[in-house]
Amino acid sequence: MSTMDLLAKVRSLKELETLIAEAQAELDSIKDELKAEMTKRNTEELDVDVFKIRYKTVKSNRFDTTAFKSTHKELYDQYVKQTESRRFTVA
């Protein structure tokens, strides 16, 4: 692939990233409006025509790695597993 081809691909990539970011911002805004309306109506579930909207509290339990590491350093080190991956960025 020539330098010109690479440049065209990078510019296309950047354009698409901008479009995606704008669409994501609009999507988040619409979701926030729907959540605000549901909060205003004091409901966790709402039927709108053929759609069912839910905005519910979800509880979950997560392991506190930081606290465990600070109180059980040796045990943490015994079970920690290093992984490797590759990151693609265009700046």
N, C-alpha and C positions, 0 to 999 in steps of 0.2 A: 504494500500500500504506500503510495507516495505521500509526501509531506502535505500536499494540497488536499489529498483524500482524508488524511488524518485531521487536518484543520476543519474540513467540512463536517466530519463526524463529530468532533468535539463541539463545534458551534451548534449542530443539531441537538446534541445531547444537552447542552446548556439551555437551549430554547425549550426543550421538552421538560427539563427540570423546573424551569420557571412556570410553565403551564400547569404542571402537577402541583407545585407549591400554591399557585393561585386557586386552583380547584380545591385543594385540601383546606385552604383558609375559608373558602365559601362553604364547604361541607361542614367544617367545624362551627361556623357561624349559624348555619341552619340547625344543627344539632343543639347548640346552646339555646336558640330560641324555643325549640320544642321542649327542652328540659325546663326552661324557665316557665313556660306555660303549664307544664305538668306540676311543677312546684307550686305555682299560683293556684292551681285547681286542687292541690293537696291530694294527688293521686299517683300511684305507681304504675298504673296500666290504663291505656286509653284506646278505644276503638275509633278509628277514623276510616270510614268507608270499608274497604277490604283490608286495611292495614291495622295491625295491633302494635301500639307503641308501648314499650316498657322502660321504666327508669327506676330500677330497684336497687336497694342497698344489698351488697353482696359481701359476706364476711369470708375471710380466708386466713389460714395459718401459714406463716412463712418462717423459715429457719433464719435466726439472726446470726449470720456468719461472723459479723464484726464482734459481737459480744462473745461468741464461742471462741473465736480466735484469741481474744484478749484474756479469757479466763482459762483456756485449755490449749495453749500454744503448741505444745508437743503433739497432742492428739490431732490437732488441726493439721499440722505439718505432715503427720503420718498419712492423712487421707486426702490432702489436697492433690489435685491432678492438673498438671499444666497442659494446655491445649495450644494448638497452632492454627492460624488461619491467615488468609491474605485479604488485605483491604484495598479496594479500588477507589481512588479519589481523583478528581480533576479540579485544580485550583486556578 
